[in-house]
Amino acid sequence: MKLTFNGAARIVTGSCYLLEAAGEKILIDCGMFQGAKEITRLNYEPFGFKPKEISCLILTHAHIDHSGLIPKLVQEGFRGRIIATPPTIDLAKIMLEDSARVNEDDTMHENKRRMRMGLAPREPLFTLKDVKASVGLFKAVGYDSPYGITDSLEITFRNAGHILGSAIVELLVTEAGKTRKIVFSGDLGQWDTPLLDNPTLIEDADYVLMESTYGDRTHGGAKTRGDLLSKVVRETFRKGGKLLIPSFAVERTQELLYYLHRLARDKELPAENVFLDSPLAIAATRIFSKNMDYFSQRLQEEFREPFSFKNLKFLRTPQESQTMNDYPRSAIIIAGNGMCTAGRIRYHLKYHLWKKQNTLLFVGYQAQGSLGRVILEGAEMVRMMGLEVAVEADVRQIDSFSSHADSEELVRWISGFRKKPKRIFIVHGEERASLGLEKTLHGLGFDTHVPVLGECVELE
């Protein structure tokens, strides 16, 4: 058996792992690289394998850093099954369509720049046609239902508690009469959140690939996030300002809507409008409402419809979004994307970031090189959309909204193994975070390795 780390090795994004075993070549995730330009350029590099030779793709969840290069894979000849949970398939469809539109638009603007420089135009990374071809390859498999890929390969999805439909992958490989078990954690969620059940504890494995996004630090307590959000809202509205929240369309937005709904129910939310300015997030919210059976029992008992309340308004068109430029009252504006690298949030920053009465609240991970990370690290001026914009708004962050497990929760998950795995490969984290988690796990007696991008290892 051979395992190659084609992405998310000492960086957070681009998750893609190639397993060669039992005469098959299998991919676990095929994600897009996000963040700084030197990282996003990797999306245009050739795959480290031949897509036509891949038997199947196992998708842990729908986030673009795990699914975003599937259309490119199909464009270059992949025709195998894409195995995922039903909600993951629903979400991946709309997210990949949105990504294709953004990619085509970005390519058009990039080609205008290249034309002025006398350079040849660039083709889009993939198109809506490639997305449509990808959608036809999906195969739905539910949690806790073993699925045979071949006679020698079997997978079982377990609930990862990260986003709707997210999965831990248990993969059984039988070669030469011996069966080995490899576990891919995917992205693990926090414990005791209101929306999803806790990540499933796995009892045994020979090898584990384990995420480490927050491997070197902890979040604030999940139980306080509603109070922290309420405090930021009240302080912003007292100043007569607007609260801008860059948010990922899937999970983070819906979690925000849940907490705002709860504040509204408890009469703790000022009577101002909440605007959701993201067609993708609006579509994702419909999918969430359709899949209530995948949410925790406590959420289903608390609200019949958790993601909707009286003062919530949807901004579907660009024209509706533009009405926020001169909106005369205080308001909460939730807009994509979560790292401020694209989407409608950039237009709101253009009009509102330089006003002291406003607040910019980060509730998600900000990758290296992203505009969100630059602002969060204290930039006084940022360049965006061809303009220099002063950062005068109050910049805040609530770490506990992260849908990723923190270092203590990662240890809690790996400690669930009754017998220590032969080796743990620490992936999907910036180098500092991965090495931080490795140090912690070493202290607990685990055999670990932090691979580098492109590294190939032999498994017994």
C-alpha positions in Angstrom: 0.0 0.0 0.0 1.2 3.5 -0.9 -0.2 6.8 0.3 0.7 10.1 -1.4 -0.1 13.5 0.1 -1.2 15.6 -2.9 -2.6 18.5 -0.8 -3.2 19.8 2.7 0.2 18.8 3.9 1.7 21.5 6.1 -1.0 23.8 4.7 -4.7 23.8 5.5 -6.2 23.7 2.0 -6.2 21.5 -1.0 -7.0 18.2 0.7 -6.2 15.3 -1.6 -4.7 11.9 -0.7 -4.0 9.1 -3.1 -4.1 5.5 -1.8 -2.7 2.8 -4.0 -3.9 -0.6 -2.6 -5.4 -3.9 -3.7 -4.7 -3.0 -7.4 -6.8 0.2 -7.2 -6.0 3.9 -7.0 -8.4 5.8 -4.8 -8.6 9.5 -3.9 -9.8 10.8 -0.6 -10.9 14.3 -1.3 -9.9 16.6 -4.2 -9.9 20.0 -2.8 -9.0 23.5 -4.0 -6.0 25.4 -2.7 -7.0 28.7 -1.1 -5.2 31.7 0.4 -2.1 33.5 -0.8 -1.3 33.6 -4.5 1.7 31.2 -4.2 -0.8 28.7 -2.8 -3.7 29.2 -5.2 -1.3 28.8 -8.1 -1.1 25.1 -7.2 -4.7 24.8 -8.5 -3.3 25.3 -12.0 -0.5 22.8 -11.6 -0.9 19.2 -13.0 -2.2 16.6 -10.6 0.4 14.4 -9.1 -1.4 11.4 -10.7 -3.3 10.5 -13.9 -7.0 11.2 -13.3 -8.0 8.5 -15.8 -6.3 5.9 -13.6 -8.3 6.8 -10.4 -10.9 4.1 -9.6 -13.0 6.2 -7.3 -13.1 9.4 -5.1 -14.2 9.4 -1.5 -15.4 12.8 -0.5 -15.4 13.6 3.2 -17.5 16.8 3.0 -18.6 19.6 0.7 -16.2 22.4 1.6 -14.3 23.7 -1.4 -10.9 23.0 0.1 -12.0 19.3 0.0 -14.2 19.2 -3.1 -13.2 22.2 -5.3 -11.0 20.5 -7.9 -13.4 17.6 -8.7 -14.5 19.3 -11.9 -10.9 19.7 -13.0 -10.4 16.0 -12.2 -13.4 15.1 -14.4 -12.2 17.5 -17.1 -8.9 15.6 -17.3 -10.5 12.2 -17.6 -11.7 10.8 -14.3 -14.9 8.8 -14.7 -15.1 6.8 -11.5 -17.6 7.0 -8.7 -17.6 9.9 -6.2 -18.8 8.5 -2.9 -20.3 10.8 -0.3 -23.2 11.2 2.1 -26.5 12.5 0.7 -26.2 16.0 2.3 -22.7 16.3 1.1 -23.8 15.6 -2.5 -26.6 18.2 -2.2 -24.2 20.8 -0.9 -21.4 19.9 -3.3 -23.6 20.5 -6.3 -24.4 24.1 -5.4 -20.9 24.9 -4.1 -19.2 23.6 -7.3 -21.6 25.5 -9.5 -20.9 28.7 -7.6 -17.2 28.0 -7.7 -17.3 27.5 -11.5 -19.1 30.9 -11.9 -16.6 32.6 -9.7 -13.7 31.0 -11.6 -15.1 32.0 -15.0 -15.6 35.6 -13.8 -12.1 35.8 -12.2 -10.6 34.4 -15.4 -12.3 37.0 -17.5 -10.9 39.8 -15.3 -7.4 38.1 -15.2 -7.4 37.9 -19.0 -8.1 41.6 -19.3 -5.0 42.2 -17.2 -3.0 39.7 -19.2 -4.1 41.3 -22.5 -2.8 44.7 -21.3 0.5 43.0 -20.5 0.7 41.3 -23.9 0.3 37.8 -22.3 -1.7 34.9 -23.7 -5.2 34.5 -22.1 -5.7 31.8 -19.5 -8.4 29.1 -19.7 -10.8 28.8 -16.7 -9.7 26.1 -14.2 -13.1 24.4 -15.0 -16.5 25.4 -16.3 -20.2 24.7 -15.4 -20.1 22.0 -18.1 -17.4 20.2 -16.0 -19.5 20.6 -12.9 -22.5 19.0 -14.6 -20.4 16.1 -15.7 -19.1 15.7 -12.1 -22.6 15.7 -10.6 -23.5 12.6 -12.7 -20.7 10.6 -10.9 -21.9 11.0 -7.3 -23.0 7.9 -5.3 -24.8 8.5 -2.0 -23.9 6.4 1.0 -25.3 7.1 4.5 -23.6 7.0 7.8 -22.7 3.7 9.5 -23.5 1.7 6.3 -20.5 -0.3 5.0 -20.1 0.0 1.3 -17.9 -2.3 -0.9 -15.9 -0.4 -3.5 -14.4 -3.8 -4.6 -14.1 -7.2 -3.0 -10.9 -5.9 -1.3 -11.9 -2.4 -0.4 -14.8 -1.3 1.9 -15.6 2.0 3.4 -17.9 3.2 6.2 -18.8 6.8 6.8 -19.0 8.0 10.4 -20.3 11.4 11.6 -17.5 13.9 11.8 -19.7 16.6 13.5 -18.0 19.3 11.3 -20.7 20.4 8.8 -23.9 18.9 7.6 -23.1 15.5 6.0 -19.4 15.6 7.0 -17.8 12.2 7.4 -14.9 10.3 9.0 -13.8 7.6 6.5 -13.0 4.1 7.8 -11.4 2.2 4.9 -10.7 -1.6 5.1 -8.1 -2.9 2.7 -7.5 -6.6 2.1 -4.3 -7.7 0.5 -2.5 -11.1 0.5 -5.1 -12.4 3.0 -4.5 -9.5 5.5 -6.9 -6.7 6.3 -5.7 -3.3 7.3 -7.8 -0.3 8.4 -7.0 3.3 7.5 -9.0 6.1 9.0 -9.3 9.5 7.4 -10.6 12.0 9.9 -11.7 14.5 7.4 -12.4 17.7 9.3 -13.6 17.1 12.8 -16.1 19.3 14.5 -16.3 20.7 18.0 -18.0 18.9 20.9 -21.3 20.0 22.4 -22.4 22.4 19.7 -26.1 23.0 19.2 -26.4 22.0 15.6 -24.6 18.7 15.2 -23.8 15.6 17.2 -20.2 15.1 18.5 -17.6 13.5 16.2 -17.8 9.8 16.3 -15.1 8.1 18.3 -13.3 5.3 16.4 -12.0 2.4 18.4 -9.2 1.0 16.2 -7.1 1.6 13.1 -3.7 0.7 11.7 -3.2 4.1 10.3 -4.9 7.5 10.8 -4.8 10.7 8.7 -5.8 13.4 11.2 -6.6 17.1 10.6 -4.8 19.7 12.6 -6.3 23.1 11.6 -6.3 24.2 15.2 -3.7 21.7 16.4 -1.8 24.2 18.4 -4.5 26.3 20.1 -7.9 26.2 21.7 -11.1 28.0 21.1 -13.2 30.0 23.5 -16.0 27.8 25.0 -18.8 27.0 22.5 -21.4 27.8 25.2 -20.3 31.4 25.3 -20.5 32.2 21.6 -24.1 33.4 21.7 -23.3 35.8 24.5 -20.2 37.1 22.7 -22.2 37.6 19.5 -24.9 39.4 21.4 -22.3 41.7 23.0 -20.8 42.7 19.6 -24.3 43.3 18.1 -25.3 45.6 21.0 -22.0 47.6 21.0 -22.2 48.1 17.2 -25.8 49.2 17.2 -25.1 51.6 20.1 -22.6 53.4 17.8 -25.2 53.5 15.1 -23.1 51.2 12.9 -23.4 48.2 10.8 -22.1 44.8 11.8 -20.3 43.1 8.8 -19.8 39.3 9.1 -17.8 37.5 6.4 -19.1 34.0 6.5 -18.7 30.7 4.8 -21.9 29.8 3.0 -22.1 26.3 4.5 -22.5 25.7 8.2 -21.0 29.0 9.6 -23.8 31.0 8.1 -26.5 28.6 9.3 -25.0 28.5 12.8 -25.0 32.3 12.9 -28.7 32.3 11.9 -29.4 29.8 14.6 -27.8 32.0 17.3 -29.5 35.2 16.0 -32.8 33.4 16.0 -32.3 32.4 19.6 -31.4 36.0 20.5 -34.5 37.2 18.7 -36.6 34.6 20.5 -35.2 35.7 23.9 -35.8 39.4 23.1 -32.0 40.0 23.2 -31.6 41.1 19.6 -32.3 44.8 18.8 -35.2 45.3 16.4 -33.0 45.8 13.3 -32.8 43.8 10.2 -30.3 40.9 9.5 -29.4 40.7 5.8 -28.1 37.5 4.3 -26.3 38.6 1.2 -25.1 35.4 -0.5 -27.1 33.4 -3.1 -25.0 30.4 -2.2 -25.7 30.7 1.5 -29.4 31.1 0.8 -29.4 27.9 -1.3 -27.4 26.1 1.4 -29.8 27.2 4.1 -32.6 25.5 2.1 -30.6 22.3 2.0 -30.0 22.5 5.7 -33.8 22.9 6.3 -34.4 19.9 4.1 -32.0 17.6 6.0 -33.1 18.2 9.6 -32.8 14.5 10.4 -29.0 14.9 10.2 -28.9 17.5 13.0 -28.8 16.9 16.7 -31.9 15.9 18.6 -31.6 18.9 20.9 -31.7 21.2 17.9 -34.8 19.5 16.5 -36.5 19.8 19.8 -35.6 23.5 20.2 -36.7 24.9 16.9 -39.0 23.6 14.1 -37.2 26.0 11.7 -33.8 27.0 13.2 -32.5 29.1 10.4 -35.4 31.6 9.9 -36.8 34.4 11.9 -38.8 37.6 11.5 -36.1 40.2 10.8 -34.1 38.0 8.5 -34.0 39.3 4.9 -32.4 37.6 1.9 -30.5 39.7 -0.7 -30.5 37.5 -3.8 -29.5 39.9 -6.6 -26.6 42.3 -7.0 -29.1 45.1 -7.1 -30.5 44.1 -3.8 -27.0 43.9 -2.3 -26.2 47.4 -3.5 -29.0 48.8 -1.5 -26.8 48.2 1.6 -24.3 50.9 0.4 -26.6 53.7 1.6 -28.8 51.8 4.0 -29.7 54.4 6.7 -30.1 52.2 9.7 -28.0 49.9 11.8 -28.0 46.3 10.5 -26.2 43.0 10.5 -24.9 42.0 7.0 -23.8 38.4 6.6 -22.0 38.0 3.3 -19.7 35.6 1.5 -17.0 34.7 1.4 -15.6 33.8 4.8 -12.0 34.9 4.0 -12.9 38.1 2.1 -11.1 36.8 -1.0 -14.1 37.1 -3.2 -17.9 37.5 -3.1 -20.1 40.3 -2.0 -18.4 40.9 1.3 -15.7 42.8 -0.6 -18.2 45.3 -1.8 -19.5 45.9 1.8 -15.9 46.3 3.0 -15.3 48.9 0.2 -18.3 51.0 1.5 -18.1 50.3 5.2 -14.6 49.3 6.4 -13.4 52.9 6.6 -16.2 54.0 8.9 -15.4 54.0 12.7 -19.0 53.2 13.8 -19.0 49.9 12.0 -17.7 46.5 13.1 -16.1 43.7 11.1 -16.5 40.4 12.9 -14.6 37.3 11.9 -16.2 34.0 12.9 -14.1 31.6 10.8 -10.6 30.5 9.9 -8.5 33.0 7.9 -6.0 31.3 5.6 -2.5 32.7 5.1 -2.4 35.5 2.5 -6.2 36.0 2.5 -7.6 39.5 2.8 -9.3 38.5 6.1 -6.0 37.3 7.6 -4.3 40.6 6.5 -7.1 42.7 8.2 -7.1 40.4 11.3 -3.4 40.8 11.7 -3.7 44.5 12.1 -3.4 46.2 8.7 -4.3 49.9 8.8 -4.8 50.0 5.0 -5.7 47.3 2.5 -5.8 47.2 -1.2 -8.9 45.6 -2.7 -10.9 46.0 -5.9 -8.3 48.5 -7.3 -8.6 50.8 -4.2 -6.8 51.6 -1.1 -9.2 51.3 1.8 -8.5 52.4 5.4 -9.3 49.9 8.2 -11.2 52.2 10.6 -14.0 49.8 11.6 -13.7 47.9 14.8 -12.2 44.5 14.0 -13.3 41.6 16.2 -13.0 37.8 16.2 -15.0 35.0 17.9 -12.9 31.9 17.7 -15.5 29.6 19.2 -17.6 29.8 16.1 -15.1 27.6 14.3 -16.5 24.3 13.0 -13.1 22.7 13.6 -12.2 20.9 16.8 -9.4 22.7 18.7 -6.3 21.1 20.1 -7.9 19.7 23.2 -10.8 18.2 21.2 -8.4 16.7 18.7 -6.7 15.0 21.6 -10.1 13.9 22.9 -10.9 12.3 19.5 -7.6 10.4 19.0 -7.7 9.3 22.7 -10.9 7.4 21.8 -8.8 4.7 20.1 -8.6 1.7 22.5 -5.3 0.6 20.9 -2.8 3.2 19.5 -2.6 3.2 15.7 0.7 2.2 14.2 1.2 5.7 12.9 -0.8 9.0 12.7 -0.2 11.2 9.7 -0.9 14.8 10.8 -2.4 16.8 7.9 -4.7 19.7 7.0 -3.0 22.4 9.1 -0.4 25.1 8.8 3.0 23.8 9.6 3.0 25.4 13.1 -0.4 23.9 14.0 0.6 20.4 12.6 3.9 20.4 14.5 2.2 21.6 17.6 -0.3 18.8 17.5 2.6 16.3 16.8 4.4 17.5 19.9 1.3 16.9 22.0 0.6 13.5 20.6 4.3 12.5 21.0 3.9 13.3 24.7 0.9 10.9 24.8 2.9 8.0 23.2 1.6 8.1 19.7 3.9 7.5 16.6 3.3 10.5 14.3 4.5 12.0 11.1 3.9 15.4 9.5 4.2 14.8 5.7 5.2 17.4 3.2 3.4 18.2 0.0 3.9 15.4 -2.6 5.4 13.0 -0.1 4.7 9.3 -0.7 4.9 6.7 2.1 4.7 2.9 2.0 2.3 1.3 4.4 2.6 -2.2 5.7 
